[in-house]
Amino acid sequence: MTPFILAIIMFVSPIWPVGENPTLNAPFVIVNKQTNQLAFVDEGEVKSIFPIATGATNDLTPTGMHSIIIKAVNPYYRKKNIQGGAPDNPLGSRWIGFDAKNSDGRMYGIHGTNRPESIGQNVSAGCIRMLNEHVEEIYEKIPIGTKVWILNSDEDFVTLARKAGAIE
């Protein structure tokens, strides 16, 4: 396939986010570090809310609006040379990497875990941990380009999604 044809497919494809995201009916992710919860927003509504783990200190998980730029099934854990799918791999079964702090999507991500007891706590080095079954549930629904809004808030997810323009 030529690069030209690939570019056309990517920009015409219905799964490729077009224009500024979030937009109504487009997938959108909100991470609330205050409650250690992640909301998956799609088709103009909050579809699911999941418990998560975030940074051991508040500054480790970067706040702001980010974009998903890489995804992987059974990700390899480079730091300790652990193969994807291995029971001791702390990244679990999925990696959804985003571009925080101008990174390449391999430094910060939403991922599974081999430590389910850590969910709900502030324990990570900066990533957002989810139970493997939860990250697997949203993995296919979140295309490259999806926006991830990370914040500390006492507002509910519907209010936050409205403020972001992801729902009416």
Disulfide bonds with the S-S distance in Angstrom:
none
